[in-house]
Amino acid sequence: MTFDHCTWPKDFPNDVPPSDASDANGVAFRLVKGNPPSELDFVGHNKEPHKKNSKNLKAADYGTSMFRNLSNIEFARSSFKPQRNKKIAEGELIPMHGKMSKANQKSHFEAWLREKTGIEGCFRVVK
C-alpha cells in the first residue's frame, strides 16, 4: 500500500525513519497541549520548543514520543516538570501515519510521522 499523498517531512534525512522501523499500528498514548489535540501536538522532537540544535541529530530526534501503556505515560508526565500540565490523548495508529520503533520496557516508542495524515483527529484526550 502506498501513501503518496502523505509525504515524509522534508527535513527527514535519508535514514529516517530507520530501516528496522515497522508500520505504525495499534493503540498509542501521547502527551498533548490541546483538547482536542492539534497537528502541532504531533511534531517530532526536532521541532518541539526545546528543539535540539545539534547538527548530529539521531533518527530518534525526528520521532514523536508515544507510549503503549496508560500507566507508563502517567508516570512519565508526573516525572518531568515541563510535562505535568499536558493532557494524555489516546488514539489508534495505522500504517498511513508512518513508522514506529519497537517499544521499550516502559512501553515508550518513537513514531516517525508522515505529514497531513490527520493523525490529530484519531486521538482524543482521556486524562
N, C-alpha and C positions, 0 to 999 in steps of 0.2 A: 504494500500500500504506500502510495506517495502522498506527501503533504506539500505540494508545490506552492500552494497559497499561503503556507505558514513557514516563513523562512527563519533561519538561524540569525541571531543578531549579527550585525556587520562587524562588531568588534571581537567576535569569537575567532581565536586563532585556528589554524588547520587541525590541531589536535584536540579541539573542544567541540562537542563532547568527546571524551576518551573512547577509544575503540572497544573497551570492555564494558561500556555502559549499556544498559538494557532499555527497551522501550518503557516509557512511563506507564504505570498501571497501578491500580489499587487505591485504597483509602489512604489519605495523607492529611497531616495537620500542619498548619503554617501560622506563625505569629504575624499578625496584620495590624495596621493602624486604623483602617477604615471599617465601617459597618454600614453598608455592605463593603466587602473588600474591593479594591480598585486594581487596575493594571499595575500601578506603582507598588503595590504590596507584593509583587512577584518578580521584582528585578533581581539580578544576580548580585553577589557580594561586591563585585567591582563597580556597581552603580549605586550602592547604598550611600547614605550620608557620610558614613565613616570610610568612604572609598579608599581602597588601598592604592597608594601612589607608586608602588614598585613597578619597575619595568619587567620584573621577573615573576609575573603572576603565574600561578599554577592553575590547572584545569578546575580545581575546586573553587578557586576565586571567582570564576564565572558562573558558578552554580547558585542555586537558591535553596536555602536550608529548609528541610521538611522532616517530619517525624511520622512514624507509623503508629505510635502508641500515645494516647492522650496523657497518661501519667508522666511520660518522659518529657513531653513538651511543657507540661505544667511545671515540672522540676526545672527545666531549662529557663523558663520565663522567670521563675522566682529566684534563680541563682545569679542572674545578670541584671544589675540595676537598670541599664538602659532599656531592657525588655519588659520590665514589670508593668508598664502601662499599656502594653499591647494586648490585643484580643487574640483568642485562639479560633482559627477557622478550620473547618473540616471540608474536605472535598474528595472527589474521585478523579484520579489521574487516568488519562487514556493516551495511547501512543501518539496521537496528534500533538499533544502538549510538548513532547520532547523525549529526552532520555534521562535515566537516573542511575545513580551508583547503588551498590549493594548497601543495605542498612547496616550500621554498626550495632554493637551490643546494646546501645542506648536507644536504638530504633531511629537514629538520625541518619539522613541520607541527603545527598545533593541531587537536585533536579536541574538539568540544563534545558531551559525552556525556549521553544520557538516563539517568534513574535506573532501577535494578532491571532491567537487561538481562542481568545475569550475565556481563558482559564479562570479569571476572577469571577465569572458567572457560575462556575462549577463549585465554588466554595461558599460556605455560609458560616457566620460567626456562631460558635457553640458555647463560648465562655468568655 
